[in-house]
Amino acid sequence: MGTGHDKTRDLSITFTAPSGTSTTRFHHSLFTRISIVKLVCKDKLPLSDSTLTFEKEDPADTYNLILTSKCCCPDLCQTKPEPSSSSGHGLSIGSILLIVFFSLIFVYILCGILYLKFVRGASGVELIPNYSFWALLPSLIKEGVVFLIGKCRGQDTSSTQYEKI
């Protein structure tokens, strides 16, 4: 016999196993209802044919149910977790790709700064590799988003605002 108690919800569950069948009793202190589930082991029964049937209400507000399944048998319905690469046995492919991507970005910026500093003698903002591209990137992204939204709304985006005037 085993007992479980959840103090946050005041729910108690009692397990008993007399004469080959198991009984599970659910009781909640806020409600006066009790559910008693009798577990019947049918090891040859396919899992899809498992049944839960209402037996009787005796005494009042005590519901007796019968669960017939192979899962009521010891060790017949255990699920084994599937092996995964994220179970602490190394990095996933996504993690490896992110590490490679940010490593390449770091090398690009570092080599660019060193080249511009020592070969071309640049200083200040000129040390940023391809500075003109990075300075224009926000406006290029904005234009692309405006173009995309215009296409989605069905607007003609082939002419510029100046041509419309």
C-alpha positions as CSV (number, residue, x, y, z in Angstrom):
1,M,0.0,0.0,0.0
2,G,1.3,3.5,-0.9
3,T,0.0,6.9,-0.2
4,G,0.7,10.3,-1.9
5,H,-0.4,13.7,-0.7
6,D,-0.3,17.0,-2.5
7,K,-0.5,19.8,0.1
8,T,-0.9,22.6,-2.5
9,R,-4.1,21.1,-3.8
10,D,-5.0,18.9,-0.8
11,L,-5.3,15.8,-3.0
12,S,-4.5,12.4,-1.6
13,I,-4.0,9.2,-3.6
14,T,-3.9,5.8,-2.0
15,F,-2.7,2.6,-3.8
16,T,-3.6,-0.9,-2.6
17,A,-3.0,-4.3,-4.2
18,P,-5.1,-7.1,-2.7
19,S,-5.5,-10.4,-4.5
20,G,-4.0,-9.6,-7.9
21,T,-5.9,-6.4,-8.6
22,S,-4.8,-2.9,-7.7
23,T,-7.1,-0.2,-6.3
24,T,-6.3,3.5,-6.6
25,R,-8.3,5.9,-4.4
26,F,-8.4,9.7,-5.3
27,H,-9.7,12.0,-2.6
28,H,-9.8,15.8,-2.7
29,S,-10.6,17.8,0.5
30,L,-12.5,20.5,-1.3
31,F,-14.9,18.0,-2.8
32,T,-16.7,15.2,-1.1
33,R,-16.3,12.9,-4.1
34,I,-14.0,9.9,-4.1
35,S,-12.9,8.0,-7.2
36,I,-11.8,4.4,-6.7
37,V,-10.2,2.9,-9.8
38,K,-9.7,-0.9,-9.8
39,L,-6.8,-1.8,-12.1
40,V,-7.2,-5.1,-14.0
41,C,-4.1,-6.5,-15.7
42,K,-4.8,-8.0,-19.2
43,D,-1.3,-8.7,-20.6
44,K,-2.6,-10.0,-24.0
45,L,-4.9,-7.0,-24.6
46,P,-3.7,-4.5,-27.2
47,L,-3.1,-1.0,-25.8
48,S,-5.8,0.5,-28.1
49,D,-8.4,-1.8,-26.5
50,S,-7.9,-0.6,-23.0
51,T,-11.2,0.3,-21.3
52,L,-12.3,2.4,-18.3
53,T,-15.8,1.5,-17.2
54,F,-18.0,2.9,-14.5
55,E,-19.0,0.1,-12.1
56,K,-21.2,1.8,-9.5
57,E,-21.6,4.7,-7.1
58,D,-21.5,3.2,-3.7
59,P,-21.7,4.8,-1.2
60,A,-22.9,8.3,-2.4
61,D,-20.3,10.4,-4.0
62,T,-17.9,7.5,-4.2
63,Y,-17.3,6.4,-7.8
64,N,-16.1,2.9,-8.5
65,L,-14.3,2.5,-11.9
66,I,-12.6,-0.4,-13.6
67,L,-9.5,0.2,-15.8
68,T,-8.6,-2.8,-17.9
69,S,-5.3,-2.6,-19.8
70,K,-2.0,-4.2,-20.3
71,C,-0.6,-1.0,-18.7
72,C,-2.0,-2.2,-15.4
73,C,0.4,-5.1,-15.4
74,P,3.8,-4.6,-13.8
75,D,6.5,-3.6,-16.4
76,L,4.3,-4.2,-19.5
77,C,3.7,-0.6,-20.4
78,Q,6.9,1.1,-19.6
79,T,8.1,3.7,-22.2
80,K,11.8,4.1,-22.7
81,P,13.1,7.5,-23.6
82,E,14.4,7.8,-27.1
83,P,18.1,8.5,-27.4
84,S,18.9,12.1,-28.3
85,S,22.0,14.0,-29.0
86,S,21.0,16.7,-26.5
87,S,21.1,14.3,-23.5
88,G,24.5,15.6,-22.4
89,H,26.6,13.7,-24.9
90,G,28.1,16.5,-26.9
91,L,26.9,19.5,-28.8
92,S,24.0,19.5,-31.2
93,I,24.4,20.5,-34.9
94,G,22.8,23.8,-34.3
95,S,25.3,24.6,-31.5
96,I,28.2,23.7,-33.7
97,L,27.0,25.8,-36.5
98,L,26.5,28.8,-34.2
99,I,30.0,28.4,-32.8
100,V,31.5,28.2,-36.3
101,F,29.5,31.2,-37.5
102,F,30.4,33.5,-34.7
103,S,34.1,32.3,-34.8
104,L,34.2,33.2,-38.5
105,I,32.7,36.6,-37.8
106,F,35.3,37.2,-35.1
107,V,38.2,36.2,-37.4
108,Y,36.7,38.4,-40.2
109,I,36.6,41.5,-38.0
110,L,39.9,40.9,-36.3
111,C,41.8,40.2,-39.6
112,G,40.1,43.2,-41.2
113,I,41.1,45.5,-38.5
114,L,44.7,44.3,-38.4
115,Y,44.9,44.6,-42.2
116,L,43.4,48.1,-42.3
117,K,45.6,49.3,-39.4
118,F,49.0,47.9,-40.5
119,V,48.8,47.7,-44.3
120,R,46.7,50.7,-45.1
121,G,47.4,52.8,-42.1
122,A,43.7,53.4,-41.3
123,S,42.5,54.8,-37.9
124,G,39.2,55.4,-36.2
125,V,36.0,54.3,-38.0
126,E,38.0,53.4,-41.0
127,L,39.3,50.3,-39.1
128,I,35.9,48.6,-39.5
129,P,36.1,46.2,-42.5
130,N,33.8,47.2,-45.3
131,Y,32.5,50.2,-43.3
132,S,30.5,51.7,-46.2
133,F,28.5,48.4,-46.5
134,W,27.8,48.2,-42.7
135,A,26.8,51.8,-42.6
136,L,24.3,51.3,-45.4
137,L,22.9,48.0,-44.1
138,P,20.2,49.4,-41.8
139,S,18.7,51.5,-44.7
140,L,19.0,48.5,-47.1
141,I,17.1,46.3,-44.6
142,K,14.4,49.1,-44.2
143,E,14.0,49.3,-48.0
144,G,13.7,45.6,-48.3
145,V,11.0,45.4,-45.6
146,V,9.1,48.3,-47.1
147,F,9.3,46.5,-50.5
148,L,8.1,43.2,-49.1
149,I,5.2,44.8,-47.2
150,G,4.2,46.7,-50.3
151,K,4.2,43.5,-52.4
152,C,2.1,41.7,-49.7
153,R,-0.4,44.5,-49.8
154,G,-0.6,44.4,-53.6
155,Q,0.9,47.9,-54.0
156,D,3.0,48.8,-57.1
157,T,6.5,49.1,-55.9
158,S,8.2,49.4,-59.3
159,S,8.1,53.2,-59.3
160,T,9.8,55.3,-56.6
161,Q,8.0,58.0,-54.6
162,Y,9.7,60.7,-56.7
163,E,8.2,59.3,-59.9
164,K,4.7,59.4,-58.4
165,I,5.0,63.1,-57.8
